[in-house]
Amino acid sequence: MHEPQDLNDANLRDRAVAAALGNAPFDLLLVGGQLVNVATSEIYPADVGIVGGLIASVHQAGSRADAAEVIDLSGQFIAPGLIDTHMHIESSMVTPRRYAQTVVPQGTTTVVWDPHEVGNVAGLAGVDWAIAAARGLDLRVLTLAPSCVPSAPGIERAGATFDPPQMAQMLANPDIYGVAEVMDMRGVLTRAPKMRGIVDAGLASGKLVCGHARGLLDAELQGFVAAGISSDHEISAADDFMQKIRAGLTIELRGSHDYVLPGVVAALKTLPHMPQTLTICTDDVFPDDLTAKGGMADVLRRLVGHGMPAIDALRGATLNAAMRLGRADLGAVAPGRRADIAVFADLVGFRATLVLASGRIAARNGMPTRTESATSDLPFTDTMKLDPLIADAFDIRASGDVATVNTVVTPRFTRWGTADLPVKDGIVQVPADMLRMAVIHRHGLADPTPVVGLLQEWGSWSGAIATTIAHDSHNLNVFGSNTTDMAVAVNALIACGGGMAVAKDSKILALLPLPVCGLLSDAPTPEVGVALEQLRDAADQVADWLPPVRTFKALVGASLACNPGPHVTDIGIADGSTGEIRQTVAG
């Protein structure tokens, strides 16, 4: 039986009513804690009685002791399980079960997963696998239908294409919760038939239609929302946040861009009350950070550190999220609700000491109560559909003595640039202050000849970094100061089935294999996190970082063609805001 109907079993309700009235014992009784009431913004002593997966009673502390099991919380804080309203399990680089083993002990009991990374690589079969892989976990995974495969049609190519018929097919599945972030903003605003059909399919289904409104303000923002899109997580500054929340969007305030949070918290303090339409999400968290810092609990910790009241942060991560999702069984510790509960030692560090998932003790003191061994039966381990490459493949060829080259200036907030560069023996001579970026189609649906672009203001590098985690088409991307190291890094990933690699002086310094879709491993998250830390350390020997923009994380978004400004794709240098495609050498 699918949730939330599983709580509406008459026998379960009979037992809960009897227990609430004192006519029968509870299965589990939490005593001695402080209840965090996210509906009233109060914190007060209360005990919680649970029957099966249902909260039967929240009553006066010390008034009941009749239960099969009693747990004394000794003044700790009883809160609803955290709800992550927008995220990609793929960013953790581990399979769903490994992800659940990591975040449930941190207090997260529900996530809204957009599996567009596996969708872009493996198509509808990837989405089907995402649904199946999320079953039977202590973590509730609400899976969305990827709306943008690829994210920028016509200017990039992925491993599949989802048009309106595919969207309608996915939405017909009761395990699909809605339309995932609509990223083709230009397609929405121009009423392109594909995006019009995808959004209309979502609206017709009555399910969620989620957005990605990067850089949209004023008339464009109004048009995007008028199209029927109801949420956004692409908050770049306080004024951006205010326009979007005033426009009626549900904001999925993400922790993956910490520099935005102080301004948003300050803006919230100017409002007369906490908006019901503010929710919290992680979006993307790498495995080393997920293990060391946490997911949703870390976002709450930082929000409180930036000055948000803890009760407001928790409301955004629980009750507001449940209301957005239409889940009356979630989001509060109250009778009749699902017993998804996180017990925190305090409301500053948000360290979870006990986590319940549908009434079952799922974690104690940061550890899951059940573990699973690795499996050898992994899907989509053959997604590197190309042959090894030689160094010459990353040369830029031109005629004459000088070539005018189109460039991409700065990471993340990109802009167009040009440079006149010398040509020797038909090869453009790239100066030391420019970085080569090559995108190679790896899905077997197009020519795998590398498209090579030049990046400016990325610093001075001394090697190469290759990755198949390359939002959102997840082609094989490589960044480098020289073609030899670029070939070494690329060929290491072709051999291992995808992942990330760092090369210097013709040698591999670090390799992180991610065999599932070139995106995921089934090793425990801490192990993958350690491997990523080693790869980061190696990358520090090669790359010239300058936070907060020129960072390791900028690598995986450097080809995100749906965003405004130029990005190198497997077709050329493309601008998501205009649809323009230029080749590296102008002319």
HELIX and SHEET records of a PDB file:
HELIX    1   1 GLN A    5  ASN A    8  5                                   4    
HELIX    2   2 ALA A   10  LEU A   21  1                                  12    
HELIX    3   3 ILE A   89  SER A   92  5                                   4    
HELIX    4   4 PRO A   96  VAL A  103  1                                   8    
HELIX    5   5 VAL A  104  GLN A  106  5                                   3    
HELIX    6   6 HIS A  116  ALA A  133  1                                  18    
HELIX    7   7 PRO A  164  LEU A  171  1                                   8    
HELIX    8   8 MET A  185  LEU A  189  1                                   5    
HELIX    9   9 PRO A  193  SER A  205  1                                  13    
HELIX   10  10 ASP A  218  ALA A  226  1                                   9    
HELIX   11  11 ALA A  238  ARG A  246  1                                   9    
HELIX   12  12 ASP A  258  VAL A  260  5                                   3    
HELIX   13  13 LEU A  261  LEU A  268  1                                   8    
HELIX   14  14 PRO A  287  ALA A  292  1                                   6    
HELIX   15  15 MET A  296  GLY A  305  1                                  10    
HELIX   16  16 ALA A  310  ALA A  317  1                                   8    
HELIX   17  17 LEU A  319  LEU A  325  1                                   7    
HELIX   18  18 ALA A  391  PHE A  394  5                                   4    
HELIX   19  19 THR A  483  CYS A  496  1                                  14    
HELIX   20  20 THR A  525  VAL A  542  1                                  18    
HELIX   21  21 PHE A  552  GLY A  557  5                                   6    
SHEET    1   A 4 LEU A  54  HIS A  59  0                                        
SHEET    2   A 4 GLU A  42  VAL A  51 -1                                        
SHEET    3   A 4 PHE A  26  ASN A  37 -1                                        
SHEET    4   A 4 ALA A  67  ASP A  72  1                                        
SHEET    1   B 8 LEU A  54  HIS A  59  0                                        
SHEET    2   B 8 GLU A  42  VAL A  51 -1                                        
SHEET    3   B 8 PHE A  26  ASN A  37 -1                                        
SHEET    4   B 8 PHE A  77  PRO A  80  1                                        
SHEET    5   B 8 ILE A 341  PHE A 344 -1                                        
SHEET    6   B 8 ALA A 352  ALA A 357 -1                                        
SHEET    7   B 8 ARG A 360  ARG A 364 -1                                        
SHEET    8   B 8 MET A 367  PRO A 368 -1                                        
SHEET    1   C 5 LEU A  82  MET A  87  0                                        
SHEET    2   C 5 THR A 108  TRP A 113  1                                        
SHEET    3   C 5 ARG A 140  ALA A 145  1                                        
SHEET    4   C 5 ILE A 176  VAL A 182  1                                        
SHEET    5   C 5 LEU A 208  GLY A 211  1                                        
SHEET    1   D 3 SER A 231  ASP A 232  0                                        
SHEET    2   D 3 THR A 250  ARG A 254  1                                        
SHEET    3   D 3 LEU A 278  CYS A 281  1                                        
SHEET    1   E 9 ILE A 427  VAL A 428  0                                        
SHEET    2   E 9 ARG A 415  LYS A 424 -1                                        
SHEET    3   E 9 VAL A 402  VAL A 409 -1                                        
SHEET    4   E 9 VAL A 451  GLN A 456  1                                        
SHEET    5   E 9 MET A 434  ILE A 440 -1                                        
SHEET    6   E 9 LEU A 476  GLY A 480 -1                                        
SHEET    7   E 9 ALA A 464  THR A 467 -1                                        
SHEET    8   E 9 GLY A 499  LYS A 504 -1                                        
SHEET    9   E 9 LYS A 507  PRO A 513 -1                                        
SHEET    1   F 3 PRO A 566  VAL A 568  0                                        
SHEET    2   F 3 ILE A 573  ASP A 575 -1                                        
SHEET    3   F 3 ILE A 581  ARG A 582 -1                                        
END                                                                             
